[in-house]
Amino acid sequence: MRHANIALFVPNIGCKNTCSFCDQRAITGKVNPPAPQDVRAAADRALETMGEAARGAEIAFFGGSFTAIDPEYRTSLLKAAYFYVEKGLFRGIRISTRPDAVDAEILSELKAYGVTAVELGAQSMRDEVLSANLRGHTAGQVRRAAEMIKSTGFSLGLQMMTGLYLDDDAGAVYTAEEITKLSPDSVRIYPTVLFKGTYLEMLFRKGIYRPQTLEEAVRLCAGLLLRFHEKDIPVIRLGLHTIDRESYLDGPFHPAFRELCEGSIYFDRAVSLLTRRNIPKGEVLLAVRRGEISKMIGQRRINIEKLSRRGYNCKISEDVSIKKYEICLLP
């Protein structure tokens, strides 16, 4: 069943510090924290629109460090969501939090109220990058929290970022490798986007920090996506879903960022296949997995046009037997 969330955004009221990149208002478009009645209203709307499909979805609290918010407020939100989970109307509850805001007592409470998945904002597994970006936790704390979450029976999600201050492509690959070792059930990858009013803006204005370009982020994240795919770890989010355009300054935001990354994967693999097989230029028939044709074609047909400039007039078909991200050459 496809991963689905009924998302409620809790502003960073639970965070004890402000990370270099953080502007929760710009990222979530929300200012006021949700009340229990907001949880009920969101759940009721989802039931109306999703019907039976809601049984496979999770009520999700994102945007802030959920386990670090006021305990009474946290419990009120959990109770409101658990009402629906207990009745079997939704699969469970998903929360996101900081690695240093997880302990046995909190995990026990989450378990009691039907939480099924806990996501940790790891962001990097390099301590020097975490420190430079004012994260306030270490890679060791990520590892310890991840182990506790899995041993308590929760689904573990890990979030990482690319393009952080003092990080580079090699650092992002290292973070992905270290995350893989923790055997998460899901991963989210967020290229760093520069917002007004952040520490990164100050570094940017001084010429100390340069955000990734969209092209750089797509190339790197396409490679990371493939790494996790090859380890059977689903990447359930790639890039920010939406932003406040008034707060946006710079960096690789694109509303279809994942589509760009997957298109990049298919283009590189098509070029590799045609080159490796010494395929003569002209009309070429390629096949991809069913449902993947649009990714092979690329956004606004960019892959087809780039292959055409190389001399290949590519026709694309689909075959259910072909694996995701693989391309077959047809006679």
VODO-41295 format. One record per residue (C-alpha): residue number from 1; x, y, z. Coordinates in nm, 2 decimals. Example, Ala and Ser with C-alpha at 12.3 -4.5 7.8 and 13.67 -1.06 7.14 Angstrom:
BEGIN
+------+--------+--------+--------+
! resi !     c1 !     c2 !     c3 !
+------+--------+--------+--------+
!    1 !   1.23 !  -0.45 !   0.78 !
!    2 !   1.37 !  -0.11 !   0.71 !
+------+--------+--------+--------+
// end
This chain:
BEGIN
+------+--------+--------+--------+
! resi !     c1 !     c2 !     c3 !
+------+--------+--------+--------+
!    1 !   0.00 !   0.00 !   0.00 !
!    2 !   0.13 !   0.35 !  -0.09 !
!    3 !   0.27 !   0.56 !   0.19 !
!    4 !   0.02 !   0.83 !   0.29 !
!    5 !   0.01 !   1.09 !   0.57 !
!    6 !  -0.25 !   1.31 !   0.72 !
!    7 !   0.00 !   1.58 !   0.80 !
!    8 !  -0.03 !   1.83 !   1.08 !
!    9 !   0.26 !   2.08 !   1.13 !
!   10 !   0.38 !   2.16 !   1.48 !
!   11 !   0.60 !   2.47 !   1.47 !
!   12 !   0.94 !   2.45 !   1.63 !
!   13 !   0.80 !   2.51 !   1.98 !
!   14 !   0.98 !   2.19 !   2.09 !
!   15 !   1.32 !   2.28 !   1.96 !
!   16 !   1.57 !   2.40 !   2.22 !
!   17 !   1.79 !   2.57 !   1.95 !
!   18 !   1.76 !   2.72 !   1.61 !
!   19 !   1.95 !   2.53 !   1.34 !
!   20 !   2.14 !   2.72 !   1.07 !
!   21 !   1.88 !   2.65 !   0.80 !
!   22 !   1.57 !   2.67 !   1.01 !
!   23 !   1.27 !   2.88 !   0.93 !
!   24 !   0.97 !   2.66 !   1.01 !
!   25 !   0.73 !   2.93 !   0.91 !
!   26 !   0.87 !   2.94 !   0.56 !
!   27 !   0.89 !   2.57 !   0.53 !
!   28 !   0.54 !   2.47 !   0.66 !
!   29 !   0.35 !   2.79 !   0.59 !
!   30 !   0.21 !   2.75 !   0.94 !
!   31 !   0.23 !   2.98 !   1.24 !
!   32 !  -0.01 !   2.86 !   1.51 !
!   33 !   0.04 !   2.51 !   1.66 !
!   34 !  -0.25 !   2.27 !   1.60 !
!   35 !  -0.50 !   2.20 !   1.88 !
!   36 !  -0.68 !   1.87 !   1.94 !
!   37 !  -0.98 !   1.99 !   1.75 !
!   38 !  -0.75 !   2.06 !   1.45 !
!   39 !  -0.64 !   1.70 !   1.46 !
!   40 !  -1.00 !   1.58 !   1.46 !
!   41 !  -1.09 !   1.81 !   1.18 !
!   42 !  -0.80 !   1.69 !   0.96 !
!   43 !  -0.88 !   1.33 !   1.04 !
!   44 !  -1.25 !   1.38 !   0.95 !
!   45 !  -1.17 !   1.55 !   0.62 !
!   46 !  -0.93 !   1.27 !   0.53 !
!   47 !  -1.20 !   1.01 !   0.60 !
!   48 !  -1.44 !   1.19 !   0.37 !
!   49 !  -1.19 !   1.22 !   0.09 !
!   50 !  -0.99 !   0.89 !   0.12 !
!   51 !  -1.26 !   0.65 !   0.23 !
!   52 !  -1.13 !   0.30 !   0.29 !
!   53 !  -0.78 !   0.41 !   0.18 !
!   54 !  -0.75 !   0.59 !   0.51 !
!   55 !  -0.70 !   0.26 !   0.68 !
!   56 !  -0.35 !   0.25 !   0.53 !
!   57 !  -0.26 !   0.60 !   0.62 !
!   58 !  -0.10 !   0.75 !   0.93 !
!   59 !  -0.18 !   1.07 !   1.11 !
!   60 !   0.15 !   1.25 !   1.11 !
!   61 !   0.29 !   1.53 !   1.33 !
!   62 !   0.57 !   1.71 !   1.14 !
!   63 !   0.75 !   2.04 !   1.15 !
!   64 !   0.88 !   2.04 !   1.51 !
!   65 !   1.04 !   1.82 !   1.76 !
!   66 !   0.73 !   1.64 !   1.87 !
!   67 !   0.88 !   1.46 !   2.17 !
!   68 !   1.03 !   1.78 !   2.30 !
!   69 !   0.71 !   1.99 !   2.32 !
!   70 !   0.51 !   2.04 !   2.64 !
!   71 !   0.41 !   1.69 !   2.77 !
!   72 !   0.05 !   1.79 !   2.84 !
!   73 !   0.01 !   1.95 !   2.49 !
!   74 !   0.18 !   1.65 !   2.33 !
!   75 !  -0.06 !   1.40 !   2.51 !
!   76 !  -0.36 !   1.60 !   2.40 !
!   77 !  -0.26 !   1.57 !   2.04 !
!   78 !  -0.19 !   1.20 !   2.07 !
!   79 !  -0.52 !   1.14 !   2.24 !
!   80 !  -0.71 !   1.32 !   1.96 !
!   81 !  -0.53 !   1.11 !   1.70 !
!   82 !  -0.54 !   0.78 !   1.89 !
!   83 !  -0.93 !   0.80 !   1.89 !
!   84 !  -0.92 !   0.73 !   1.52 !
!   85 !  -0.64 !   0.48 !   1.53 !
!   86 !  -0.80 !   0.28 !   1.81 !
!   87 !  -1.12 !   0.24 !   1.59 !
!   88 !  -0.91 !   0.11 !   1.30 !
!   89 !  -0.99 !   0.42 !   1.08 !
!   90 !  -0.62 !   0.49 !   1.03 !
!   91 !  -0.31 !   0.27 !   1.04 !
!   92 !  -0.13 !   0.46 !   1.31 !
!   93 !   0.05 !   0.78 !   1.40 !
!   94 !   0.38 !   0.91 !   1.27 !
!   95 !   0.59 !   1.17 !   1.45 !
!   96 !   0.92 !   1.35 !   1.38 !
!   97 !   1.16 !   1.46 !   1.64 !
!   98 !   1.52 !   1.52 !   1.73 !
!   99 !   1.77 !   1.24 !   1.81 !
!  100 !   1.84 !   1.40 !   2.15 !
!  101 !   1.47 !   1.41 !   2.25 !
!  102 !   1.42 !   1.04 !   2.26 !
!  103 !   1.43 !   0.82 !   2.58 !
!  104 !   1.26 !   0.51 !   2.71 !
!  105 !   0.99 !   0.69 !   2.89 !
!  106 !   0.88 !   0.90 !   2.59 !
!  107 !   0.89 !   0.59 !   2.36 !
!  108 !   0.67 !   0.41 !   2.61 !
!  109 !   0.42 !   0.70 !   2.60 !
!  110 !   0.42 !   0.70 !   2.22 !
!  111 !   0.36 !   0.33 !   2.21 !
!  112 !   0.06 !   0.36 !   2.45 !
!  113 !  -0.11 !   0.61 !   2.22 !
!  114 !  -0.08 !   0.42 !   1.89 !
!  115 !   0.23 !   0.57 !   1.74 !
!  116 !   0.37 !   0.34 !   1.47 !
!  117 !   0.66 !   0.54 !   1.32 !
!  118 !   0.92 !   0.77 !   1.46 !
!  119 !   1.13 !   0.98 !   1.22 !
!  120 !   1.46 !   1.14 !   1.34 !
!  121 !   1.60 !   1.45 !   1.19 !
!  122 !   1.96 !   1.33 !   1.15 !
!  123 !   2.05 !   1.57 !   0.87 !
!  124 !   2.41 !   1.47 !   0.87 !
!  125 !   2.62 !   1.19 !   1.03 !
!  126 !   2.94 !   1.41 !   1.04 !
!  127 !   2.98 !   1.58 !   1.38 !
!  128 !   3.17 !   1.88 !   1.24 !
!  129 !   2.87 !   1.95 !   1.00 !
!  130 !   2.62 !   1.91 !   1.28 !
!  131 !   2.81 !   2.15 !   1.50 !
!  132 !   2.86 !   2.41 !   1.22 !
!  133 !   2.49 !   2.41 !   1.15 !
!  134 !   2.39 !   2.45 !   1.52 !
!  135 !   2.21 !   2.12 !   1.54 !
!  136 !   2.28 !   2.06 !   1.91 !
!  137 !   2.32 !   1.68 !   1.88 !
!  138 !   2.59 !   1.44 !   1.76 !
!  139 !   2.59 !   1.15 !   1.51 !
!  140 !   2.63 !   0.92 !   1.81 !
!  141 !   2.30 !   1.04 !   1.95 !
!  142 !   2.14 !   0.96 !   1.61 !
!  143 !   2.27 !   0.61 !   1.63 !
!  144 !   2.15 !   0.56 !   1.99 !
!  145 !   1.81 !   0.70 !   1.93 !
!  146 !   1.76 !   0.49 !   1.61 !
!  147 !   1.86 !   0.17 !   1.80 !
!  148 !   1.61 !   0.25 !   2.08 !
!  149 !   1.33 !   0.33 !   1.83 !
!  150 !   1.37 !   0.00 !   1.64 !
!  151 !   1.41 !  -0.21 !   1.96 !
!  152 !   1.09 !  -0.07 !   2.09 !
!  153 !   0.91 !  -0.18 !   1.78 !
!  154 !   0.85 !   0.14 !   1.59 !
!  155 !   0.91 !   0.19 !   1.22 !
!  156 !   1.22 !   0.41 !   1.20 !
!  157 !   1.25 !   0.70 !   0.96 !
!  158 !   1.56 !   0.90 !   0.91 !
!  159 !   1.59 !   1.24 !   0.75 !
!  160 !   1.91 !   1.38 !   0.59 !
!  161 !   2.00 !   1.70 !   0.42 !
!  162 !   2.24 !   1.79 !   0.14 !
!  163 !   2.42 !   2.12 !   0.08 !
!  164 !   2.46 !   2.21 !   0.45 !
!  165 !   2.73 !   2.46 !   0.56 !
!  166 !   3.07 !   2.29 !   0.56 !
!  167 !   2.93 !   1.97 !   0.40 !
!  168 !   3.00 !   1.85 !   0.05 !
!  169 !   2.90 !   1.56 !  -0.19 !
!  170 !   3.14 !   1.32 !  -0.02 !
!  171 !   2.99 !   1.41 !   0.32 !
!  172 !   2.64 !   1.35 !   0.19 !
!  173 !   2.74 !   1.01 !   0.06 !
!  174 !   2.90 !   0.93 !   0.39 !
!  175 !   2.58 !   1.03 !   0.57 !
!  176 !   2.37 !   0.81 !   0.34 !
!  177 !   2.61 !   0.51 !   0.41 !
!  178 !   2.59 !   0.56 !   0.78 !
!  179 !   2.21 !   0.59 !   0.77 !
!  180 !   2.19 !   0.27 !   0.57 !
!  181 !   2.38 !   0.09 !   0.85 !
!  182 !   2.10 !   0.18 !   1.08 !
!  183 !   1.85 !  -0.01 !   0.87 !
!  184 !   1.57 !   0.25 !   0.86 !
!  185 !   1.23 !   0.16 !   0.72 !
!  186 !   1.22 !   0.49 !   0.53 !
!  187 !   1.43 !   0.79 !   0.45 !
!  188 !   1.37 !   1.16 !   0.35 !
!  189 !   1.63 !   1.36 !   0.17 !
!  190 !   1.61 !   1.74 !   0.18 !
!  191 !   1.85 !   1.97 !  -0.02 !
!  192 !   1.92 !   2.28 !   0.19 !
!  193 !   1.71 !   2.58 !   0.09 !
!  194 !   1.81 !   2.92 !   0.20 !
!  195 !   1.55 !   3.13 !   0.38 !
!  196 !   1.55 !   3.49 !   0.51 !
!  197 !   1.62 !   3.53 !   0.88 !
!  198 !   1.84 !   3.22 !   0.92 !
!  199 !   2.20 !   3.18 !   1.03 !
!  200 !   2.28 !   3.06 !   0.67 !
!  201 !   2.15 !   3.38 !   0.53 !
!  202 !   2.41 !   3.57 !   0.74 !
!  203 !   2.69 !   3.33 !   0.61 !
!  204 !   2.55 !   3.37 !   0.26 !
!  205 !   2.56 !   3.75 !   0.28 !
!  206 !   2.92 !   3.74 !   0.40 !
!  207 !   3.02 !   3.51 !   0.11 !
!  208 !   3.10 !   3.22 !   0.35 !
!  209 !   2.82 !   2.99 !   0.24 !
!  210 !   2.70 !   2.90 !  -0.11 !
!  211 !   2.38 !   2.70 !  -0.16 !
!  212 !   2.37 !   2.42 !  -0.40 !
!  213 !   2.24 !   2.50 !  -0.75 !
!  214 !   1.94 !   2.30 !  -0.86 !
!  215 !   2.16 !   2.10 !  -1.11 !
!  216 !   2.41 !   2.02 !  -0.83 !
!  217 !   2.14 !   1.90 !  -0.59 !
!  218 !   1.96 !   1.69 !  -0.86 !
!  219 !   2.29 !   1.52 !  -0.95 !
!  220 !   2.38 !   1.44 !  -0.59 !
!  221 !   2.03 !   1.34 !  -0.48 !
!  222 !   1.98 !   1.12 !  -0.78 !
!  223 !   2.28 !   0.92 !  -0.67 !
!  224 !   2.16 !   0.90 !  -0.31 !
!  225 !   1.82 !   0.79 !  -0.43 !
!  226 !   1.98 !   0.50 !  -0.62 !
!  227 !   2.20 !   0.40 !  -0.32 !
!  228 !   1.89 !   0.37 !  -0.10 !
!  229 !   1.70 !   0.19 !  -0.37 !
!  230 !   1.97 !  -0.07 !  -0.41 !
!  231 !   1.95 !  -0.13 !  -0.03 !
!  232 !   1.57 !  -0.17 !  -0.05 !
!  233 !   1.52 !   0.14 !   0.17 !
!  234 !   1.23 !   0.35 !   0.04 !
!  235 !   1.29 !   0.73 !   0.00 !
!  236 !   0.94 !   0.86 !   0.09 !
!  237 !   1.03 !   1.23 !   0.03 !
!  238 !   1.28 !   1.40 !  -0.19 !
!  239 !   1.29 !   1.77 !  -0.16 !
!  240 !   1.06 !   2.01 !   0.02 !
!  241 !   0.69 !   1.99 !  -0.07 !
!  242 !   0.63 !   2.36 !  -0.06 !
!  243 !   0.78 !   2.68 !   0.07 !
!  244 !   0.69 !   3.04 !   0.15 !
!  245 !   0.81 !   3.22 !  -0.16 !
!  246 !   0.84 !   3.55 !   0.03 !
!  247 !   1.10 !   3.40 !   0.27 !
!  248 !   1.29 !   3.21 !   0.00 !
!  249 !   1.63 !   3.35 !  -0.10 !
!  250 !   1.82 !   3.08 !  -0.29 !
!  251 !   1.89 !   2.72 !  -0.31 !
!  252 !   1.76 !   2.41 !  -0.50 !
!  253 !   1.38 !   2.42 !  -0.45 !
!  254 !   1.17 !   2.28 !  -0.72 !
!  255 !   0.81 !   2.16 !  -0.67 !
!  256 !   0.89 !   1.84 !  -0.88 !
!  257 !   1.24 !   1.78 !  -0.74 !
!  258 !   1.20 !   1.40 !  -0.72 !
!  259 !   1.08 !   1.39 !  -1.08 !
!  260 !   1.40 !   1.58 !  -1.18 !
!  261 !   1.61 !   1.33 !  -0.98 !
!  262 !   1.44 !   1.02 !  -1.13 !
!  263 !   1.46 !   1.17 !  -1.48 !
!  264 !   1.84 !   1.22 !  -1.42 !
!  265 !   1.88 !   0.86 !  -1.33 !
!  266 !   1.70 !   0.74 !  -1.64 !
!  267 !   1.90 !   0.97 !  -1.87 !
!  268 !   2.23 !   0.86 !  -1.73 !
!  269 !   2.14 !   0.50 !  -1.76 !
!  270 !   2.01 !   0.54 !  -2.12 !
!  271 !   2.34 !   0.71 !  -2.22 !
!  272 !   2.54 !   0.44 !  -2.05 !
!  273 !   2.34 !   0.16 !  -2.22 !
!  274 !   2.37 !   0.32 !  -2.56 !
!  275 !   2.74 !   0.39 !  -2.52 !
!  276 !   2.83 !   0.05 !  -2.37 !
!  277 !   2.65 !  -0.14 !  -2.65 !
!  278 !   2.79 !   0.09 !  -2.92 !
!  279 !   2.44 !   0.15 !  -3.06 !
!  280 !   2.45 !   0.34 !  -3.39 !
!  281 !   2.27 !   0.67 !  -3.40 !
!  282 !   1.92 !   0.69 !  -3.53 !
!  283 !   1.60 !   0.54 !  -3.41 !
!  284 !   1.63 !   0.34 !  -3.09 !
!  285 !   1.36 !   0.14 !  -2.90 !
!  286 !   1.39 !   0.14 !  -2.52 !
!  287 !   1.17 !  -0.02 !  -2.26 !
!  288 !   1.12 !   0.07 !  -1.89 !
!  289 !   0.91 !  -0.06 !  -1.61 !
!  290 !   0.53 !   0.01 !  -1.64 !
!  291 !   0.45 !   0.34 !  -1.50 !
!  292 !   0.80 !   0.48 !  -1.55 !
!  293 !   0.77 !   0.62 !  -1.90 !
!  294 !   0.72 !   0.98 !  -1.79 !
!  295 !   1.04 !   0.96 !  -1.58 !
!  296 !   1.23 !   0.82 !  -1.88 !
!  297 !   1.10 !   1.09 !  -2.10 !
!  298 !   1.19 !   1.35 !  -1.84 !
!  299 !   1.02 !   1.67 !  -1.73 !
!  300 !   0.90 !   1.86 !  -2.04 !
!  301 !   1.06 !   1.58 !  -2.25 !
!  302 !   1.41 !   1.70 !  -2.16 !
!  303 !   1.56 !   1.35 !  -2.17 !
!  304 !   1.42 !   1.27 !  -2.51 !
!  305 !   1.55 !   1.61 !  -2.64 !
!  306 !   1.90 !   1.56 !  -2.49 !
!  307 !   1.92 !   1.21 !  -2.64 !
!  308 !   1.81 !   1.35 !  -2.98 !
!  309 !   2.09 !   1.61 !  -2.97 !
!  310 !   2.32 !   1.31 !  -2.93 !
!  311 !   2.17 !   1.16 !  -3.24 !
!  312 !   1.93 !   0.91 !  -3.09 !
!  313 !   1.56 !   0.92 !  -3.18 !
!  314 !   1.43 !   0.72 !  -2.88 !
!  315 !   1.09 !   0.56 !  -2.87 !
!  316 !   0.99 !   0.44 !  -2.52 !
!  317 !   0.76 !   0.14 !  -2.43 !
!  318 !   0.69 !  -0.02 !  -2.09 !
!  319 !   0.71 !  -0.37 !  -1.96 !
!  320 !   0.60 !  -0.49 !  -1.61 !
!  321 !   0.89 !  -0.74 !  -1.59 !
!  322 !   1.15 !  -0.47 !  -1.60 !
!  323 !   1.28 !  -0.35 !  -1.26 !
!  324 !   1.25 !   0.02 !  -1.15 !
!  325 !   1.53 !   0.24 !  -1.29 !
!  326 !   1.64 !  -0.03 !  -1.54 !
!  327 !   1.63 !   0.02 !  -1.92 !
!  328 !   1.61 !  -0.25 !  -2.18 !
!  329 !   1.71 !  -0.21 !  -2.54 !
!  330 !   1.45 !  -0.36 !  -2.78 !
!  331 !   1.54 !  -0.51 !  -3.12 !
+------+--------+--------+--------+
// end
